[in-house]
Amino acid sequence: MQRENPGVNLPALRGHNAALVLDLLRAAGETGISRLELAERTGLTPQAVSKITARLRAEGLAAEAGRRASTGGKPRT
């Protein structure tokens, strides 16, 4: 059986994902959290997290803190 309104829950899903990211940002506090860490903890793709954080910054709910110091480890691939 085919759904009459495919994608009707997309706005709800976007809101849920944004809430997940925002909760982690709040929990991280002043120390912050990287977009990559957000992706790993939420199970979202890095691209999705980047879009969500851009939207949160545009709405004034999040701010970019800059880069963290390198730990000298092997770069991610």
Number of C-alpha atoms within 10 A of each C-alpha: 3 5 7 7 7 8 10 10 9 10 10 11 12 13 12 12 18 18 13 15 22 18 11 16 21 13 12 12 9 9 9 16 16 17 19 15 13 21 17 13 12 14 12 16 14 15 12 16 23 16 13 20 22 16 14 16 13 11 10 9 13 15 14 10 11 8 7 9 6 8 7 6 6 7 7 4 3
